[in-house]
Amino acid sequence: QVQLVESGGDLVQPGGSLRLSCAASGITFRLYTMGWYRQAPGKQRELVATITSDRRTNYADSVKARFTISRDNAKSTLDLQMNSLKPDDTAVYYCNAFHPLGSRYFWGQGTQVTVSS
């Protein structure tokens, strides 16, 4: 059974920082491209950042220079370090696992990030 378990969502002030984590099980973690996506109220789910099995990264323009995605293949975990947070970063953040060769993908349950003073 595949599981993506997220943690770290919270209420923070503008300019603050958060670190989100995703613990994966039931997949050969090192073979998957991992990603963070987010969905704000009334908006489409959008890409935040992805990281391949060989640690190539891709970021949405809105988070470049502020967010850092990383992975630990030994622990099967995915992290997102978020700095200089803005109110527009407020959203439910989702962990995603994607296997490029087989086009298989899985989603976590989502964790709420709220940036407000």
C-alpha positions in Angstrom: 0.0 0.0 0.0 1.4 3.4 -1.0 1.4 6.1 1.6 2.5 9.7 1.5 2.3 11.3 5.0 2.8 15.0 5.2 3.6 17.2 8.2 4.8 20.7 9.0 1.9 23.0 7.9 1.2 25.8 10.3 0.1 29.5 10.7 3.0 31.9 10.2 3.6 35.6 9.9 4.7 37.2 6.6 8.4 36.9 6.3 8.5 33.8 8.4 9.7 30.3 7.5 8.3 26.8 7.5 9.6 23.3 6.7 7.2 20.8 5.2 8.0 17.1 5.2 6.6 14.1 3.3 7.3 10.5 4.4 6.7 7.9 1.6 6.2 4.2 1.9 5.1 1.4 -0.5 7.2 2.7 -3.4 10.8 2.4 -4.5 11.3 6.0 -3.4 14.7 6.5 -5.2 13.1 5.8 -8.6 10.4 8.5 -8.3 10.3 12.1 -9.2 8.9 13.9 -6.1 7.1 17.2 -6.0 5.2 19.7 -3.9 1.9 21.2 -5.3 -0.5 23.7 -3.7 -4.1 24.8 -4.0 -5.4 28.1 -2.7 -9.1 28.7 -2.2 -10.9 29.2 -5.6 -7.8 28.4 -7.6 -6.4 25.5 -9.5 -3.8 23.2 -8.0 -0.4 24.4 -9.1 3.2 23.2 -9.2 5.5 24.5 -6.4 8.7 22.5 -7.0 9.9 19.1 -8.2 13.0 17.0 -7.7 14.1 14.0 -9.8 15.8 10.8 -8.5 19.1 12.4 -9.4 18.2 15.6 -7.6 17.5 17.9 -10.6 15.1 20.6 -9.4 12.4 22.8 -10.9 10.6 25.6 -9.2 7.6 27.8 -10.0 8.6 31.4 -10.7 6.6 32.6 -7.7 8.7 30.7 -5.2 12.2 30.8 -6.8 14.9 32.0 -4.4 12.6 31.6 -1.5 11.8 27.8 -1.4 14.1 24.8 -1.5 13.0 21.3 -2.3 15.2 18.3 -1.1 15.0 14.6 -0.7 16.6 11.9 1.5 16.5 8.6 -0.4 17.8 6.6 2.6 14.9 7.7 4.7 12.3 8.0 1.8 11.4 11.6 2.8 10.8 14.8 0.8 11.2 18.3 2.3 10.3 21.8 1.3 12.1 24.7 3.1 10.0 27.8 2.7 11.5 31.2 3.6 10.3 34.8 3.3 6.7 33.6 3.2 4.0 35.8 1.7 0.2 35.9 2.2 -0.1 34.6 -1.4 1.7 31.4 -0.3 -1.4 30.5 1.7 -2.7 27.2 0.4 -3.1 23.5 1.0 0.3 21.9 0.1 0.3 18.4 -1.4 3.1 15.8 -1.7 3.3 14.0 -5.0 5.2 10.9 -6.3 5.6 10.3 -10.0 7.2 7.4 -11.8 8.1 8.7 -15.3 8.5 5.4 -17.1 5.2 3.9 -15.9 3.3 7.2 -15.6 2.3 6.2 -12.1 1.5 9.0 -9.6 0.3 9.3 -6.0 -0.8 12.1 -3.7 -0.6 12.9 -0.1 -3.5 14.2 2.0 -2.4 17.8 2.0 -1.3 20.1 4.8 -2.5 23.7 5.4 -0.1 26.6 5.3 -1.5 30.0 6.3 0.6 33.1 6.1 -1.1 36.0 7.9 -0.4 38.8 10.4 
